[in-house]
Amino acid sequence: AVVSTQSTGGKANGLQVLEGGHIVQCSLGLCRKLRQHKSPLTNPLFNYFKSFELCVGLNGRVWVRADTVKHTVAISIYLKQCEYMSGADAVGMLRQTVKALG
């Protein structure tokens, strides 16, 4: 089970179990970038997905959950690509992944 220290309201409210979703292993640098307010890495996700959740830890793990398994997979792939590609290239890969998964 994955445990979160923040409630849905964004305030620390004890520990909560994160159910479902997928864990992505990332570098600590990428996790720091994802945790930034209005991160340029998360903004493109709003163009493709109506609803998704990310829980970014400073331990190199990111929990991802979206409306469908396909969307969860697409977001997970995008996050892994952000490690090795420029922002524009990663967005292009996100577009291709979403198109391929339907």
PyMOL commands that set and color helices and strands:
alter all, ss='L'
color gray80, all
select helices_A, chain A and resi 28-35+45-48+69-82+87-101
alter helices_A, ss='H'
color red, helices_A
select strands_A, chain A and resi 2-6+12-18+22-25+52-56+61-66
alter strands_A, ss='S'
color yellow, strands_A
deselect
rebuild
show_as cartoon
